Amino acid sequence: MTITHDFSGATVVITGAAGGIGAASASAFAAAGASVWVLDVDSGRGEAVAADIAAAGGRARFQRCDVTDDAEVERAIGAVLAGDGRIDVAYCNAGVGWTKPVSTTEPDEWRKVLDIDLTGAFLTSRRAFLAMRDARSGVILFTGSPHGYRTMAETSAYAAAKAGVGGLMRALALEAAPYGIRVNSLLPGAIDTPALRAEAELSGDPEDAIRRWGAVRPLGRIGRAEEVADLALFLASPAASFITGAELLVDGGAMAAQPAGLATVAPK
Ligand SMILES: NC(=O)c1ccc[n+]([C@@H]2O[C@H](COP(=O)([O-])OP(=O)(O)OC[C@H]3O[C@@H](n4cnc5c(N)ncnc54)[C@H](O)[C@@H]3O)[C@@H](O)[C@H]2O)c1
């Protein structure tokens, strides 16, 4: 289901928008009338996302941007400002997963995940905030993760990075509030995206992994990228005008549940 929001006249920048949650969000914002900037390191898929949006009647441009490189982030944000003269929504979504425990994670592997998932979020949100601060309005969104709270031993660097995104989001929300800029995080899981499919492949039986990840959720399934996009549009819209510094789950109820095996009382 897509709730109707009107982003006509708004400029929306989304990192990691060449696939998964970012691409679905780019399509949804464009369908709601926004001028969308698709930022990603993957030029081929990023161009394709922008072309698909244009073919559907929307406005989208691809801009190559490696979120770990501040010069590229500055160039990308500069291109948006040169093109549209404004940034109304910046969705700092780019990220990579990680499936190794602390003991076997090499320092360079750790730095790479933290560089993309946490420092990348810092660099893009910082440049977007500087642009929005002059305009004294805007919305900044992050894609965090429930792994910032509850994780697994194998998800070491990812869990640390996503917990860090929560801290970054809260600090920026406080700094941005006097300028009328709202800052929030989405905590999705598990969402059917190329990244999730790649992780399922590691299990040796990807279809079984997808089924299991769905079955443990109270709603009994994994989520769709469009369902995360719906939350992004809500948080960016005036309907969320009093929401800032918040983390919103879109996880099929998983975080509400105690781990299996903790039930002590038989239902009456
Ligand atoms: N899929 C899930 O279940 C899930 C759950 C929780 C959080 N997330 C988070 O959601 C976000 C999107 O994930 P997804 O599942 O859509 O993954 P995805 O792999 O489908 O998309 C991620 C995108 O980020 C891009 N990217 C990677 N490194 C980059 C860099 N240095 N600079 C710019 N772009 C870069 C990739 O090219 C890709 O297009 C990530 O931050 C991820 O951690 C996903």
The ligand as a Gaussian input file, in Angstrom:
#p B3LYP/6-31G(d) Opt

LIG

0 1
 N       17.763000      -5.423000       3.927000
 C       17.619000      -5.445000       5.243000
 O       17.006000      -6.357000       5.814000
 C       18.209000      -4.338000       6.092000
 C       17.970000      -4.382000       7.464000
 C       18.474000      -3.371000       8.280000
 C       19.209000      -2.336000       7.720000
 N       19.443000      -2.333000       6.373000
 C       20.212000      -1.206000       5.844000
 O       19.504000      -0.639000       4.776000
 C       20.419000       0.018000       3.902000
 C       20.149000      -0.436000       2.482000
 O       20.372000      -1.834000       2.440000
 P       19.735000      -2.789000       1.341000
 O       19.312000      -4.012000       2.034000
 O       18.799000      -2.038000       0.486000
 O       21.092000      -3.157000       0.579000
 P       21.492000      -3.140000      -0.965000
 O       22.827000      -3.800000      -1.047000
 O       20.395000      -3.655000      -1.783000
 O       21.678000      -1.568000      -1.245000
 C       22.741000      -0.862000      -0.675000
 C       23.273000       0.136000      -1.689000
 O       24.364000       0.858000      -1.099000
 C       25.335000       1.058000      -2.097000
 N       26.644000       1.325000      -1.497000
 C       27.494000       0.452000      -0.901000
 N       28.631000       1.083000      -0.554000
 C       28.481000       2.385000      -0.914000
 C       29.304000       3.534000      -0.818000
 N       30.553000       3.463000      -0.283000
 N       28.840000       4.708000      -1.281000
 C       27.609000       4.794000      -1.845000
 N       26.783000       3.733000      -1.982000
 C       27.232000       2.549000      -1.520000
 C       25.322000      -0.234000      -2.890000
 O       25.924000      -0.068000      -4.188000
 C       23.834000      -0.523000      -2.966000
 O       23.228000       0.039000      -4.100000
 C       21.808000      -0.310000       4.423000
 O       22.284000       0.746000       5.237000
 C       21.570000      -1.538000       5.269000
 O       22.522000      -1.713000       6.285000
 C       18.960000      -3.300000       5.548000

